[in-house]
């Protein structure tokens, strides 16, 4: 492949050995056509991030585009986190902060601290949440997830979005969550019915496995990415945090750090943190963060 020397394979949001979501990143993608970007995504089978020069007069330091094997996406949280870490590593960030132009809007990014590895956070806008009231759609959802109504928690099923709409499905336990075996052939049509880009079932552990935040376990089944499940999904975690903020039983407040554990069912344990961004007028968005590791460069 002509672009192979530019590809850096990262692991984003790892939470232990073998964890995290793989993220191929191309740092110098300006010369690539859409076809070539999609070819990279298809060759790796993962969401890929492509770094380009920022548009003139945008006030941004870089631009990014995102592809999965089947299509281009407007935003990919873990690829943006990974690219920020990589740009910092190779000395191309102007400081510990950067502004990145994406198809979904401008994203702010920063490196927090100099730990090994450091924490990388990116901004997401304030979330919007809408309850799924269509009983027929809920029955279809249960059929696709292959669960009974008794497997649900009492919280509402909602569509939530910061950058991409996700359907949040509250489950009664992490045991129910981790034994899910959806009818993957029906996920795309269901997401089309729901107006969603992915199903994001979640559950709270019986006992908190971490201090300093509200821990929640989740899984992501994307609409049409070209693979059945994600090990870590940044924009879904951000959407989930805003969904929990509007769910009293979730015990999430504007000062809560939400810690999303994902990927356990895939053998790729991941950890994503979400902190709400507060202003005098209320919550203006959130910081979506995690760590990154280098897997390989080609």
SERO-4910 file (N, C-alpha, C, O; in steps of 0.05 Angstrom, whole numbers):
BEGIN
 pado doro    nc1    nc2    nc3   cac1   cac2   cac3    cc1    cc2    cc3    oc1    oc2    oc3
  Unk    A     17    -24      0      0      0      0     18     25      0     37     27     16
  Unk    A     12     44    -17     29     67    -21     32     84      5     52     97      8
  Unk    A     12     83     23     13    101     46     24     86     71     22     97     93
  Unk    A     35     62     67     41     45     90     62     58    109     61     54    133
  Unk    A     81     74     98    101     85    115     90    107    133    104    115    152
  Unk    A     66    116    128     54    138    144     36    127    166     25    143    182
  Unk    A     31    101    168     11     90    185     23     82    212     43     68    214
  Unk    A     11     92    234     19     86    261     -5     72    274    -27     83    276
  Unk    A     -1     47    282    -23     32    295    -21     37    325     -2     29    338
  Unk    A    -42     50    336    -43     56    365    -64     39    378    -81     27    365
  Unk    A    -62     37    405    -83     25    421    -93     47    440    -78     58    455
  Unk    A   -119     54    438   -130     76    452   -149     66    474   -165     48    470
  Unk    A   -148     79    497   -164     72    521   -158     45    532   -176     32    543
  Unk    A   -133     35    532   -128      9    543   -132      9    573   -126     29    587
  Unk    A   -141    -14    584   -144    -17    612   -132    -44    621   -146    -61    632
  Unk    A   -107    -47    615    -93    -72    621    -83    -85    596    -89    -76    573
  Unk    A    -67   -107    599    -55   -121    576    -77   -130    556    -97   -141    563
  Unk    A    -71   -124    530    -89   -132    509   -114   -115    506   -132   -121    490
  Unk    A   -116    -94    522   -140    -77    522   -138    -54    503   -118    -49    491
  Unk    A   -161    -40    501   -162    -16    484   -172    -21    456   -175    -44    448
  Unk    A   -177      0    442   -187     -1    415   -165      6    395   -153     27    397
  Unk    A   -158    -12    376   -138     -6    356   -146     18    340   -169     22    332
  Unk    A   -126     35    334   -131     59    318   -108     65    299    -88     76    307
  Unk    A   -110     57    274    -90     64    254    -93     94    248   -115    104    242
  Unk    A    -70    109    250    -70    138    245    -50    144    223    -27    135    224
  Unk    A    -59    160    204    -41    170    183    -36    200    188    -55    216    187
  Unk    A    -11    207    194     -5    234    202     -4    254    178    -11    277    182
  Unk    A      3    244    154      6    262    131    -13    252    109     -4    240     90
  Unk    A    -38    258    112    -59    246     95    -68    265     73    -87    258     58
  Unk    A    -56    288     70    -67    308     51    -68    298     23    -85    306      7
  Unk    A    -49    280     16    -48    271    -12    -66    247    -18    -68    239    -41
  Unk    A    -80    237      3    -96    213     -1   -124    220    -12   -136    239     -3
  Unk    A   -133    204    -30   -161    206    -40   -180    193    -20   -171    178     -3
  Unk    A   -206    198    -24   -225    184     -8   -222    153    -11   -224    138      9
  Unk    A   -219    145    -35   -216    116    -41   -192    104    -25   -194     82    -14
  Unk    A   -170    119    -25   -146    109    -11   -150    109     19   -141     90     33
  Unk    A   -164    129     30   -170    128     59   -187    104     66   -182     91     86
  Unk    A   -208    100     50   -225     77     56   -210     51     53   -215     32     68
  Unk    A   -191     50     34   -175     26     30   -158     20     55   -154     -3     62
  Unk    A   -147     41     68   -132     37     93   -150     25    114   -143      5    127
  Unk    A   -174     36    117   -193     26    137   -200     -3    131   -202    -19    150
  Unk    A   -205     -9    106   -212    -37    100   -189    -56    104   -193    -79    112
  Unk    A   -164    -47    100   -141    -65    103   -137    -71    133   -127    -93    139
  Unk    A   -143    -52    150   -139    -57    179   -165    -68    192   -163    -83    212
  Unk    A   -188    -61    181   -213    -70    193   -221    -55    218   -238    -64    233
  Unk    A   -210    -31    222   -216    -14    245   -223     14    236   -219     21    212
  Unk    A   -233     30    255   -236     59    251   -208     71    248   -190     66    264
  Unk    A   -204     87    227   -178     99    222   -181    130    222   -201    141    214
  Unk    A   -160    143    231   -159    172    232   -138    183    213   -116    172    211
  Unk    A   -144    205    199   -127    216    179   -122    246    185   -141    261    187
  Unk    A    -97    253    190    -90    281    198    -83    297    173    -67    288    156
  Unk    A    -95    320    170    -91    338    147    -85    366    156    -90    372    180
  Unk    A    -76    384    138    -73    412    146   -100    424    153   -120    417    141
  Unk    A   -100    442    171   -125    456    179   -134    474    156   -117    485    141
  Unk    A   -160    477    152   -170    496    132   -160    524    138   -157    532    161
  Unk    A   -156    539    117   -146    567    120   -166    583    136   -190    581    133
  Unk    A   -156    599    154   -171    617    171   -191    603    189   -210    615    199
  Unk    A   -186    577    195   -204    562    213   -197    566    242   -213    561    260
  Unk    A   -172    576    247   -163    579    274   -155    552    286   -151    550    311
  Unk    A   -153    531    270   -146    505    280   -117    498    274   -105    510    256
  Unk    A   -107    479    288    -79    470    284    -77    447    264    -58    444    250
  Unk    A    -99    431    263   -100    408    245   -129    403    237   -147    415    247
  Unk    A   -131    386    217   -158    375    210   -156    345    211   -134    334    208
  Unk    A   -179    332    215   -180    303    215   -204    293    200   -226    305    200
  Unk    A   -201    270    187   -223    255    175   -222    227    186   -201    217    195
  Unk    A   -245    213    185   -247    187    198   -262    167    179   -283    174    168
  Unk    A   -250    143    177   -262    123    160   -264     97    175   -245     89    190
  Unk    A   -286     82    171   -288     54    178   -289     39    152   -291     51    131
  Unk    A   -287     12    152   -286     -2    127   -309      4    108   -306      3     84
  Unk    A   -333     10    119   -356     14    101   -362     43     94   -377     47     74
  Unk    A   -352     62    109   -360     90    104   -342    110    118   -326    103    136
  Unk    A   -346    136    111   -333    157    126   -351    165    149   -375    165    146
  Unk    A   -339    172    172   -354    181    195   -349    211    200   -328    221    193
  Unk    A   -368    224    213   -364    252    219   -346    257    243   -334    278    246
  Unk    A   -344    237    261   -328    240    285   -320    213    296   -336    194    294
  Unk    A   -296    210    306   -287    186    319   -271    194    343   -249    205    340
  Unk    A   -282    189    367   -268    199    391   -242    186    396   -222    199    402
  Unk    A   -240    159    394   -215    146    401   -193    152    380   -169    153    387
  Unk    A   -200    156    355   -180    163    335   -170    191    340   -146    197    335
  Unk    A   -187    209    349   -178    237    355   -160    237    379   -140    251    379
  Unk    A   -167    222    400   -150    220    423   -123    208    415   -102    218    423
  Unk    A   -124    187    399    -99    174    390    -81    192    373    -57    194    377
  Unk    A    -94    207    355    -78    225    338    -66    248    354    -43    256    349
  Unk    A    -81    258    374    -70    279    391    -45    269    406    -25    283    407
  Unk    A    -47    245    417    -24    233    431     -1    230    412     22    236    420
  Unk    A     -6    221    388     16    216    369     29    242    360     53    243    358
  Unk    A     13    262    354     24    288    347     41    299    369     62    311    364
  Unk    A     33    296    394     49    304    417     75    288    418     96    300    422
  Unk    A     73    263    413     97    245    415    118    252    394    142    251    400
  Unk    A    109    260    370    128    266    349    136    296    348    150    305    330
  Unk    A    126    312    367    133    340    370    119    359    351    129    380    345
  Unk    A     95    351    342     81    368    323     58    384    336     45    401    323
  Unk    A     52    380    362     33    396    375     46    423    382     68    424    392
  Unk    A     32    445    377     44    472    383     48    476    413     65    491    421
  Unk    A     32    462    429     35    463    459     21    438    469     18    419    454
  Unk    A     13    439    494     -2    416    505    -31    416    496    -46    398    503
  Unk    A    -38    437    481    -66    440    472    -67    443    442    -48    452    429
  Unk    A    -90    435    430    -93    438    401   -122    441    394   -140    433    409
  Unk    A   -128    454    371   -155    455    360   -155    439    334   -138    443    317
  Unk    A   -174    421    332   -175    403    309   -202    406    295   -223    405    307
  Unk    A   -201    411    269   -225    413    252   -233    385    244   -217    370    232
  Unk    A   -258    378    249   -269    352    241   -295    357    226   -306    379    227
  Unk    A   -305    337    211   -331    340    197   -354    347    216   -374    358    207
  Unk    A   -352    340    242   -373    346    260   -369    373    275   -386    380    291
  Unk    A   -347    387    270   -342    412    283   -314    413    295   -298    394    293
  Unk    A   -307    435    308   -281    439    320   -279    424    346   -297    426    363
  Unk    A   -258    409    350   -253    394    374   -228    406    388   -207    409    374
  Unk    A   -230    412    413   -206    420    429   -194    395    441   -208    376    449
  Unk    A   -167    394    442   -153    371    453   -131    381    471   -119    402    466
  Unk    A   -125    366    492   -102    373    509    -90    348    522   -103    328    526
  Unk    A    -65    351    527    -50    331    542    -49    340    571    -40    362    577
  Unk    A    -59    323    589    -60    331    617    -39    316    633    -41    292    637
  Unk    A    -19    330    641      3    318    657     23    304    639     19    301    615
  Unk    A     44    295    651     65    282    636     69    253    647     92    244    649
  Unk    A     47    240    655     49    213    664     58    195    642     62    203    619
  Unk    A     62    170    649     71    150    629     51    127    628     53    108    644
  Unk    A     31    128    610     27    149    589     11    172    600     -4    168    620
  Unk    A     12    196    588     -4    218    597    -33    214    589    -40    198    572
  Unk    A    -51    228    603    -79    228    596    -84    248    574    -74    270    574
  Unk    A    -99    239    554   -107    257    532   -137    261    534   -153    242    537
  Unk    A   -146    286    532   -175    292    532   -182    309    508   -167    326    499
  Unk    A   -206    304    497   -217    319    475   -245    329    483   -258    317    499
  Unk    A   -253    351    471   -279    363    478   -301    351    461   -297    342    438
  Unk    A   -324    350    473   -349    343    460   -370    363    468   -369    373    490
  Unk    A   -389    370    450   -409    389    457   -429    378    477   -429    354    482
  Unk    A   -446    395    488   -467    386    506   -485    365    492   -492    368    468
  Unk    A   -493    345    507   -509    324    495   -538    330    494   -548    346    509
  Unk    A   -552    317    476   -581    318    473   -592    290    478   -580    270    468
  Unk    A   -613    288    492   -624    262    499   -654    261    493   -669    280    500
  Unk    A   -663    240    481   -692    236    474   -700    208    481   -688    188    472
  Unk    A   -721    206    497   -732    179    505   -744    165    481   -758    177    465
  Unk    A   -739    139    480   -750    122    459   -777    112    469   -778     93    485
  Unk    A   -799    124    459   -826    117    468   -840     97    450   -862     88    457
  Unk    A   -830     91    427   -843     74    408   -841     45    418   -820     32    417
  Unk    A   -864     34    427   -864      7    439   -857    -14    418   -844    -34    425
  Unk    A   -865    -10    393   -859    -29    373   -828    -30    368   -817    -51    364
  Unk    A   -816     -6    368   -787     -5    364   -772    -18    387   -752    -31    384
  Unk    A   -783    -14    411   -771    -27    435   -772    -57    433   -753    -71    439
  Unk    A   -795    -68    424   -797    -97    420   -777   -107    400   -765   -128    403
  Unk    A   -774    -92    378   -754    -99    358   -726    -99    369   -710   -117    364
  Unk    A   -720    -79    385   -694    -76    398   -689   -101    416   -667   -112    415
  Unk    A   -709   -109    432   -705   -132    449   -700   -157    433   -684   -174    440
  Unk    A   -714   -160    410   -710   -183    393   -682   -183    381   -669   -205    380
  Unk    A   -672   -160    373   -646   -159    360   -624   -165    381   -605   -179    375
  Unk    A   -628   -155    406   -608   -160    427   -612   -188    439   -595   -198    454
  Unk    A   -634   -201    432   -641   -228    442   -643   -228    472   -631   -246    486
  Unk    A   -658   -209    483   -663   -208    512   -693   -204    517   -708   -198    498
  Unk    A   -700   -208    542   -728   -204    550   -731   -177    563   -711   -164    571
  Unk    A   -756   -168    565   -761   -142    578   -750   -143    607   -743   -122    618
  Unk    A   -751   -166    620   -741   -168    647   -711   -165    650   -701   -161    672
  Unk    A   -697   -165    627   -668   -161    628   -661   -131    628   -638   -124    631
  Unk    A   -681   -114    624   -677    -85    624   -677    -74    652   -689    -85    670
  Unk    A   -663    -52    656   -664    -37    681   -689    -19    679   -702    -17    657
  Unk    A   -696     -6    701   -720     11    701   -716     38    687   -735     52    681
  Unk    A   -691     46    682   -686     71    668   -696     70    640   -698     48    628
  Unk    A   -702     93    627   -713     92    600   -691     86    579   -668     92    583
  Unk    A   -700     74    557   -683     72    533   -684     99    519   -705    110    514
  Unk    A   -660    110    512   -659    136    500   -640    137    476   -622    120    474
  Unk    A   -644    156    458   -624    163    439   -610    188    450   -622    207    458
  Unk    A   -583    186    451   -567    209    461   -545    215    442   -536    197    427
  Unk    A   -537    240    441   -517    248    421   -500    271    431   -511    290    443
  Unk    A   -474    270    427   -457    293    427   -447    298    399   -448    321    389
  Unk    A   -437    277    386   -429    279    358   -444    260    340   -451    267    317
  Unk    A   -450    236    350   -464    216    334   -485    203    352   -479    197    375
  Unk    A   -509    199    342   -531    189    358   -526    159    366   -520    143    349
  Unk    A   -529    153    392   -527    126    402   -552    119    417   -563    136    431
  Unk    A   -561     94    415   -584     85    430   -574     72    456   -561     51    455
  Unk    A   -580     85    478   -571     75    504   -592     56    516   -615     63    519
  Unk    A   -583     32    522   -601     11    531   -593      2    559   -573    -11    562
  Unk    A   -608     10    580   -601      3    607   -608    -25    614   -631    -33    610
  Unk    A   -589    -41    623   -593    -69    629   -592    -74    659   -581    -58    674
  Unk    A   -604    -96    668   -608   -101    696   -582   -108    710   -580   -104    735
  Unk    A   -562   -118    696   -537   -126    709   -515   -128    688   -520   -129    664
  Unk    A   -490   -128    698   -467   -132    680   -467   -160    669   -456   -165    648
  Unk    A   -479   -179    684   -480   -207    674   -497   -208    648   -489   -221    629
  Unk    A   -520   -194    649   -536   -193    624   -521   -179    602   -521   -188    579
  Unk    A   -507   -158    608   -492   -143    588   -471   -161    575   -469   -161    550
  Unk    A   -455   -175    591   -432   -189    580   -440   -215    565   -424   -226    551
  Unk    A   -465   -225    570   -473   -249    555   -490   -242    530   -500   -260    517
  Unk    A   -492   -216    523   -507   -209    499   -495   -222    474   -471   -222    471
  Unk    A   -513   -233    458   -505   -243    432   -526   -234    411   -544   -249    404
  Unk    A   -523   -209    403   -543   -197    385   -546   -211    358   -528   -226    350
  Unk    A   -568   -206    345   -572   -215    317   -558   -193    300   -571   -174    292
  Unk    A   -533   -197    295   -518   -176    281   -528   -170    253   -525   -147    244
  Unk    A   -541   -189    241   -552   -184    214   -574   -163    215   -581   -151    194
  Unk    A   -586   -158    238   -609   -140    240   -601   -113    253   -618    -95    255
  Unk    A   -576   -110    262   -568    -86    276   -571    -61    258   -581    -40    267
  Unk    A   -562    -63    233   -562    -40    215   -591    -30    211   -596     -6    212
  Unk    A   -609    -49    205   -637    -40    199   -650    -29    225   -666    -10    223
  Unk    A   -644    -41    248   -654    -31    273   -645     -2    278   -660     15    286
  Unk    A   -619      2    274   -608     29    278   -621     49    259   -626     72    266
  Unk    A   -627     40    235   -641     57    216   -669     64    226   -678     87    224
  Unk    A   -682     45    238   -709     49    249   -707     69    273   -725     86    276
  Unk    A   -686     67    289   -684     83    312   -671    111    306   -671    128    324
  Unk    A   -660    114    283   -646    139    276   -620    141    292   -612    163    301
  Unk    A   -606    118    294   -582    116    311   -559    106    295   -563     93    274
  Unk    A   -534    111    305   -510    100    292   -499     77    307   -478     66    300
  Unk    A   -512     68    328   -503     45    343   -519     40    368   -532     58    379
  Unk    A   -519     15    377   -532      7    401   -511      7    424   -489     -3    420
  Unk    A   -518     19    446   -499     21    468   -512     12    494   -519     28    511
  Unk    A   -515    -15    497   -526    -25    523   -506    -21    545   -482    -22    541
  Unk    A   -516    -16    569   -498    -10    592   -511    -21    618   -534    -27    619
  Unk    A   -494    -24    638   -503    -33    664   -483    -24    686   -460    -20    680
  Unk    A   -493    -20    710   -476    -13    732   -467    -38    747   -483    -56    750
  Unk    A   -442    -39    756   -433    -62    772   -448    -62    799   -456    -41    809
  Unk    A   -450    -86    810   -463    -89    836   -448    -74    858   -459    -61    876
  Unk    A   -421    -75    855   -404    -61    873   -385    -43    857   -374    -52    836
  Unk    A   -381    -18    865   -364     -1    850   -335    -12    850   -324    -18    871
  Unk    A   -324    -14    826   -297    -25    824   -276     -4    821   -253     -9    814
  Unk    A   -283     21    827   -264     43    824   -274     67    840   -298     73    840
  Unk    A   -256     81    854   -263    105    868   -259    129    850   -246    128    830
  Unk    A   -271    151    859   -267    176    844   -285    180    820   -279    197    803
  Unk    A   -307    166    818   -325    170    796   -347    150    796   -348    132    813
  Unk    A   -365    152    776   -387    133    773   -380    113    752   -377    121    728
  Unk    A   -376     88    759   -367     68    740   -392     55    726   -412     49    739
  Unk    A   -390     52    700   -411     39    685   -398     22    663   -378     30    651
  Unk    A   -409     -2    659   -399    -20    638   -417    -17    614   -441    -14    616
  Unk    A   -405    -20    590   -420    -16    565   -409    -33    543   -386    -42    544
  Unk    A   -425    -37    522   -416    -50    497   -428    -34    474   -449    -22    476
  Unk    A   -413    -33    452   -422    -18    428   -425    -36    404   -406    -50    397
  Unk    A   -449    -36    392   -454    -51    368   -461    -30    346   -483    -20    345
  Unk    A   -441    -24    329   -445     -2    309   -464    -10    287   -469    -33    281
  Unk    A   -476     11    275   -496      8    254   -485     -6    229   -495    -26    220
  Unk    A   -463      6    218   -454     -5    192   -424      0    188   -415     10    167
  Unk    A   -409     -6    209   -380      0    208   -364    -20    191   -343    -13    180
  Unk    A   -375    -45    189   -360    -66    176   -348    -86    195   -334   -104    187
  Unk    A   -354    -83    221   -347   -102    242   -369   -101    263   -383    -81    264
  Unk    A   -373   -122    279   -396   -124    296   -395   -109    322   -416   -101    332
  Unk    A   -371   -104    333   -370    -92    360   -344    -76    363   -324    -82    351
  Unk    A   -346    -55    380   -323    -38    386   -313    -44    414   -329    -49    432
  Unk    A   -287    -43    417   -275    -47    444   -277    -22    461   -277    -24    485
  Unk    A   -278      1    449   -280     27    464   -291     47    445   -282     50    422
  Unk    A   -311     62    454   -325     81    436   -328    108    450   -345    111    468
  Unk    A   -311    127    443   -310    153    457   -336    168    454   -347    177    475
  Unk    A   -346    172    430   -370    189    427   -395    176    440   -413    190    449
  Unk    A   -395    149    441   -417    135    455   -415    139    485   -435    143    499
  Unk    A   -390    139    495   -386    144    524   -395    172    532   -407    176    553
  Unk    A   -389    192    515   -398    219    520   -428    221    519   -440    233    537
  Unk    A   -441    208    500   -470    208    498   -482    194    523   -502    203    534
  Unk    A   -469    172    532   -479    158    555   -477    176    580   -496    176    596
  Unk    A   -456    191    583   -453    208    606   -476    228    608   -487    233    629
  Unk    A   -484    239    585   -507    258    585   -533    244    589   -551    255    602
  Unk    A   -535    219    580   -559    204    585   -562    198    615   -584    200    626
  Unk    A   -540    191    628   -540    185    657   -546    210    673   -559    209    694
  Unk    A   -536    233    663   -541    259    677   -571    265    679   -580    277    698
  Unk    A   -586    255    659   -615    260    659   -631    237    671   -656    236    669
  Unk    A   -617    217    683   -630    194    695   -625    195    725   -603    188    734
  Unk    A   -645    203    741   -640    206    770   -629    181    784   -612    183    801
  Unk    A   -638    157    776   -628    133    789   -599    127    783   -587    111    797
  Unk    A   -587    141    763   -559    136    757   -540    149    776   -516    142    777
  Unk    A   -550    169    791   -534    183    811   -509    196    799   -487    195    809
  Unk    A   -514    210    776   -493    225    763   -500    255    764   -523    262    757
  Unk    A   -482    271    773   -486    300    775   -466    314    758   -448    302    747
  Unk    A   -468    341    754   -449    355    737   -420    353    747   -402    357    731
  Unk    A   -416    347    773   -389    344    783   -378    316    782   -356    311    790
  Unk    A   -394    297    772   -386    269    771   -368    263    747   -373    272    725
  Unk    A   -346    248    752   -331    237    730   -343    209    724   -344    192    741
  Unk    A   -352    205    699   -363    180    691   -340    163    679   -325    172    661
  Unk    A   -337    139    689   -316    121    680   -329     97    666   -342     80    679
  Unk    A   -325     95    640   -338     75    624   -319     52    619   -298     56    607
  Unk    A   -326     29    627   -311      4    622   -324    -10    599   -348    -17    600
  Unk    A   -309    -15    578   -319    -28    554   -298    -48    544   -275    -47    552
  Unk    A   -307    -67    528   -288    -86    515   -283   -111    530   -270   -129    519
  Unk    A   -294   -114    555   -288   -138    570   -299   -163    555   -285   -184    556
  Unk    A   -322   -162    543   -334   -185    530   -317   -193    505   -320   -215    495
  Unk    A   -301   -175    495   -284   -180    472   -256   -188    480   -239   -195    462
  Unk    A   -250   -188    506   -223   -193    515   -204   -169    510   -180   -173    509
  Unk    A   -216   -145    507   -200   -121    502   -209   -100    522   -222    -80    514
  Unk    A   -203   -103    548   -213    -85    568   -204    -56    563   -181    -50    558
  Unk    A   -224    -38    565   -219     -9    559   -231      8    581   -250      0    594
  Unk    A   -220     32    584   -230     51    604   -230     79    591   -210     89    581
  Unk    A   -254     91    592   -258    118    581   -268    136    603   -287    128    618
  Unk    A   -258    160    606   -268    178    627   -282    201    613   -275    211    592
  Unk    A   -304    210    626   -319    233    616   -323    253    639   -334    245    660
  Unk    A   -314    277    635   -318    299    655   -335    321    642   -330    329    620
  Unk    A   -355    330    656   -372    351    646   -358    378    647   -343    384    666
  Unk    A   -362    393    626   -350    421    624   -372    440    633   -393    443    620
  Unk    A   -366    454    655   -386    472    666   -379    502    661   -356    510    662
  Unk    A   -400    517    655   -397    546    652   -418    559    669   -435    546    682
  Unk    A   -418    586    670   -437    600    687   -466    595    679   -485    595    695
  Unk    A   -470    589    653   -497    584    642   -505    555    644   -528    548    636
  Unk    A   -488    538    654   -494    509    655   -472    492    643   -450    501    638
  Unk    A   -479    468    637   -460    449    625   -457    455    595   -477    455    580
  Unk    A   -433    461    586   -428    468    558   -417    445    541   -413    448    517
  Unk    A   -412    423    554   -401    400    540   -387    381    559   -394    380    583
  Unk    A   -367    366    549   -352    348    566   -324    344    555   -319    350    532
  Unk    A   -307    334    573   -281    325    565   -281    294    564   -288    282    584
  Unk    A   -273    283    542   -272    255    537   -243    246    537   -227    257    521
  Unk    A   -235    228    555   -207    223    557   -199    194    562   -215    177    568
  Unk    A   -173    190    559   -161    163    565   -132    164    557   -120    184    550
  Unk    A   -119    141    559    -91    138    552    -88    124    525   -107    113    515
  Unk    A    -63    125    515    -57    114    489    -30     99    490    -12    107    505
  Unk    A    -28     78    475     -3     63    473      4     58    443    -14     56    426
  Unk    A     29     58    437     38     51    410     37     21    405     49      6    421
  Unk    A     24     12    384     24    -16    378     45    -22    357     61    -41    359
  Unk    A     45     -6    335     65    -11    313     65     13    294     46     28    293
  Unk    A     87     17    279     88     36    258     97     22    233    113      3    233
  Unk    A     86     32    210     92     18    184    100     39    164    106     32    141
***
